[in-house]
């Protein structure tokens, strides 16, 4: 299961992709929140790094990530 990286700045995204790759972890990336949501739905990433800002789109993405998936259960696990 890949890590999902959502970052609008190409240079920051490149650094994140390289860091994750250096750890031997597969990453999928998106430069927009909409593309990130689409990848999240198709890839079932368990870890998501999101470029946070104060936009409504960011809030909607966070809600989608935290919402229970069909079939029960939440995206988040309690420690």
Buried (B, 14 or more C-beta within 10 A) or exposed (E): EBBBBBBEEEEEBEEBBEEBEEEEEEBBBBBEBEEBBEBBEEBEBEEBBBBEEEEEEBEEBBEBBEEEEEEEEEBEEEE
